[in-house]
Amino acid sequence: MSSPGEFYKSLPPISKAYGTLCLAVTVAVQLGILDPGLIALEFGKVFFRFQVKSALLSLKSRKAFNVFQSVWRLITNFFFLGKFSINFGIRLLMIARYGVNLEKGPFERRTADFLWMMIFGGLSLLLLSAIPIFESHFLGISLVFLLLYVWSREFPNAQINIYGLVALKAFYLPWAMLALDVLFGSSPIPDFLGIVAGHLYYFLTVLHPLATGKNLLKTPKLMYPYFVFLNFYRHKLVARWGIGAPARNYTQSSAQPERTTGVAFRGRSYRLDG
């Protein structure tokens, strides 16, 4: 059995970075170091406030400060999953399980594609949250649900136990988790937004290409050279210091669930040259 340190080092880069940032932001908020209001998504402060103040201020440095002060909310709101609670722990575990399984499974050696999925999901969630009935100040939970939804479509027949009480196929897991949140008094909107964004991504990258042969959502080519360099550098670190080396696996009990699906889930290929 691997130690916590070895387990953390073995995590793939994007899931590790996102989970670490979510934990760090939550700790900062819990300790009173960070005011969650400063990172919340408020479109009025991102756009309208910037336009008005930029028109009134003459100094370029002051303009630049107002741009930064407002625009960061479009990104920082994704890193807050709520204060320390059972729900926060569940969301963090969802990243550690479903995000990691995706990045080590269907997205293995496709780090750029995994990051592009996260970016596209974030942009989709921002657009959805601009609709008044879907307004949400923090979209981190929705982004985690996007990972859960895509995982459930990649491994639809995996058997899942919810709290040891209910067994169901992974295909239905996002909806079951949404129902549980409603039963426990949480708003269903963040979960629902994640499901919608996840289905949009899966439709554009898997279902539509399988039906028509056309991929409408290709990963931008400019993202690939960076990750080629990053992987090369990481392999050098592993060879020299063992940093980032996978944790030793002494058992097969935690093996990745088998993707026992229909024809729609076989024979997928990904071209890097468009």
C-alpha positions in Angstrom: 0.0 0.0 0.0 1.4 3.4 -1.0 1.9 6.3 1.5 -0.2 9.5 1.1 2.9 11.2 -0.2 3.5 8.6 -2.9 -0.2 8.7 -3.8 -0.1 12.4 -4.2 3.0 12.3 -6.4 1.4 9.6 -8.6 -1.7 11.8 -9.4 -1.9 13.1 -13.0 -1.0 16.8 -13.3 -4.4 18.5 -14.1 -6.5 16.7 -11.5 -3.7 17.1 -8.9 -3.4 20.9 -9.7 -7.1 21.5 -9.6 -7.7 19.5 -6.4 -4.8 21.2 -4.7 -6.0 24.6 -5.6 -9.5 23.8 -4.4 -8.1 22.6 -1.1 -5.8 25.6 -0.7 -8.6 28.1 -1.4 -10.9 26.4 1.1 -8.3 26.4 3.8 -7.6 30.1 3.2 -11.4 30.9 3.4 -11.8 28.7 6.5 -8.9 30.5 8.3 -10.2 33.9 7.4 -7.2 34.7 5.2 -9.4 35.0 2.0 -12.8 36.6 1.7 -14.9 34.4 -0.6 -16.7 37.6 -1.9 -13.4 38.6 -3.6 -13.4 35.5 -5.8 -17.1 35.0 -6.3 -18.5 35.3 -9.9 -20.4 38.5 -10.2 -20.9 39.6 -13.8 -21.8 43.1 -12.8 -18.4 43.6 -11.2 -16.6 41.8 -14.1 -18.1 43.8 -17.0 -20.3 46.8 -16.0 -18.1 48.0 -13.2 -15.0 47.8 -15.4 -16.7 49.8 -18.2 -17.9 52.6 -15.9 -14.6 53.0 -13.9 -12.4 52.8 -17.0 -14.4 55.6 -18.5 -13.9 57.8 -15.4 -10.3 57.0 -14.6 -7.5 58.6 -16.7 -4.4 56.8 -15.4 -3.5 53.7 -17.4 -2.2 52.0 -14.3 -5.5 52.5 -12.5 -7.3 51.1 -15.6 -5.1 48.0 -15.6 -5.8 47.5 -11.9 -9.6 47.6 -12.4 -9.3 45.1 -15.2 -7.4 42.6 -13.1 -9.6 43.3 -10.0 -12.7 42.3 -11.9 -11.7 39.7 -14.5 -10.1 37.3 -12.0 -13.6 36.4 -10.8 -14.1 34.5 -14.1 -11.4 32.0 -13.0 -11.2 32.1 -9.2 -14.8 31.1 -8.7 -14.0 27.6 -9.9 -11.6 26.9 -7.0 -14.1 27.2 -4.1 -16.1 24.1 -3.3 -17.6 25.5 0.0 -16.3 25.6 3.5 -15.1 22.5 5.3 -18.0 20.0 5.5 -19.0 16.5 4.4 -20.1 17.9 1.0 -16.7 19.5 0.5 -15.0 16.2 1.3 -17.2 14.4 -1.2 -16.4 16.9 -3.9 -12.7 16.6 -3.3 -13.0 12.8 -3.4 -14.9 13.1 -6.7 -11.9 14.9 -8.2 -9.5 12.3 -6.8 -11.5 9.4 -8.1 -13.4 10.4 -11.3 -11.0 13.2 -12.5 -8.0 10.9 -11.9 -9.6 7.9 -13.5 -10.4 10.0 -16.6 -6.9 11.4 -16.8 -5.3 8.0 -16.3 -7.8 6.2 -18.5 -9.5 7.7 -21.6 -7.2 10.8 -21.4 -4.0 8.9 -20.8 -1.1 10.7 -22.7 -3.7 13.3 -23.7 -3.1 15.9 -21.0 -3.8 18.7 -23.4 -7.2 17.2 -24.3 -8.1 16.8 -20.7 -7.2 20.4 -19.9 -9.2 21.6 -23.0 -12.2 19.6 -21.6 -11.8 21.6 -18.3 -11.5 24.9 -20.1 -14.4 24.2 -22.4 -16.5 23.1 -19.5 -15.6 26.3 -17.6 -16.5 28.5 -20.5 -19.8 26.6 -20.9 -20.6 27.0 -17.2 -19.9 30.7 -17.3 -22.3 31.1 -20.2 -25.0 29.0 -18.5 -24.6 31.0 -15.2 -25.2 34.2 -17.1 -28.8 33.0 -17.5 -30.7 34.5 -14.5 -32.4 31.3 -13.4 -29.0 29.5 -13.4 -27.1 32.3 -11.6 -24.3 30.9 -9.4 -21.5 32.7 -7.7 -19.2 29.6 -7.4 -19.0 27.1 -10.2 -16.5 24.7 -8.7 -19.1 22.1 -7.8 -20.5 22.3 -11.4 -17.0 21.7 -12.8 -16.6 18.6 -10.5 -20.0 17.4 -11.7 -18.8 17.8 -15.3 -15.9 15.4 -14.5 -18.4 13.0 -12.9 -20.7 13.1 -15.9 -18.0 12.5 -18.5 -16.6 9.6 -16.4 -20.1 8.1 -16.2 -20.3 8.2 -20.0 -16.9 6.6 -20.4 -17.6 3.8 -17.9 -21.4 3.5 -18.1 -21.5 -0.1 -16.9 -19.2 0.2 -13.9 -21.1 -0.8 -10.7 -21.3 1.9 -8.0 -22.4 1.7 -4.4 -23.8 4.9 -2.9 -23.1 4.9 0.9 -23.3 1.1 0.8 -27.1 1.4 0.4 -27.8 1.6 -3.3 -26.0 -0.2 -6.1 -26.4 1.2 -9.6 -24.6 1.6 -12.9 -22.2 4.5 -13.3 -24.4 5.8 -16.2 -27.0 6.9 -13.6 -24.6 8.2 -11.0 -24.7 11.9 -11.8 -28.5 11.9 -11.5 -28.4 9.9 -8.3 -25.9 12.4 -6.8 -28.1 15.3 -7.9 -31.2 13.6 -6.2 -29.2 13.1 -3.0 -28.2 16.8 -2.9 -31.8 17.8 -3.2 -32.8 15.4 -0.4 -30.1 16.9 1.8 -31.4 20.4 1.2 -28.8 21.6 -1.3 -29.6 23.5 -4.5 -29.7 21.2 -7.6 -28.6 24.0 -9.9 -24.8 23.6 -9.6 -25.1 19.8 -10.2 -27.5 20.3 -13.1 -25.2 22.9 -14.8 -22.3 20.4 -14.5 -24.4 17.7 -16.1 -25.4 20.0 -19.0 -21.9 21.2 -19.6 -20.6 17.6 -19.4 -23.1 16.3 -21.9 -22.4 19.2 -24.3 -18.7 18.3 -24.2 -19.3 14.6 -24.6 -21.8 15.1 -27.5 -19.4 17.4 -29.4 -16.3 15.2 -28.9 -17.7 11.7 -28.9 -21.3 11.2 -30.0 -21.3 13.7 -32.9 -18.0 12.5 -34.4 -19.2 8.9 -34.2 -22.4 9.8 -36.0 -21.0 12.1 -38.6 -17.2 11.7 -38.6 -16.7 15.4 -37.8 -15.2 16.6 -34.6 -16.5 20.1 -33.8 -14.5 20.6 -30.7 -10.8 19.9 -31.4 -8.2 20.8 -28.9 -6.3 23.9 -30.0 -3.0 22.9 -31.6 -1.1 25.5 -29.6 -1.7 23.5 -26.4 0.2 20.4 -27.6 3.8 21.7 -27.8 3.6 22.9 -24.2 2.5 19.5 -22.9 5.1 17.7 -25.0 7.8 19.8 -23.3 6.1 19.3 -19.9 6.1 15.5 -20.3 9.7 15.5 -21.4 10.7 17.5 -18.4 8.6 15.3 -16.1 10.3 12.1 -17.4 13.7 13.7 -16.7 12.6 14.4 -13.1 11.4 10.9 -12.7 14.6 9.4 -14.1 16.8 11.6 -11.9 14.9 12.1 -8.6 11.8 9.9 -8.8 9.6 13.0 -8.6 6.2 12.3 -10.1 6.9 8.6 -10.3 3.7 6.4 -10.0 3.1 4.9 -6.6 3.8 1.2 -6.4 0.7 -0.9 -6.8 0.7 -4.0 -4.7 -2.8 -5.0 -5.4 -5.2 -5.0 -8.3 -8.2 -4.3 -6.2 -8.2 -0.6 -7.2 -8.0 -1.3 -10.9 -9.8 1.0 -13.2 -13.3 0.0 -14.0 -13.7 -1.9 -17.3 -15.3 0.1 -20.1 -17.8 -2.6 -21.1 -19.8 -0.5 -23.4 -21.5 -0.8 -26.8 -20.1 0.0 -30.2 -20.3 3.7 -29.6 -17.5 3.4 -27.0 -15.0 1.4 -29.1 -12.5 2.3 -31.7 -12.1 5.9 -30.7 -9.1 7.6 -32.2 -7.6 11.1 -31.8 -5.5 12.9 -34.4 -3.2 15.6 -33.2 -2.7 17.1 -36.6 -6.4 18.0 -37.0 
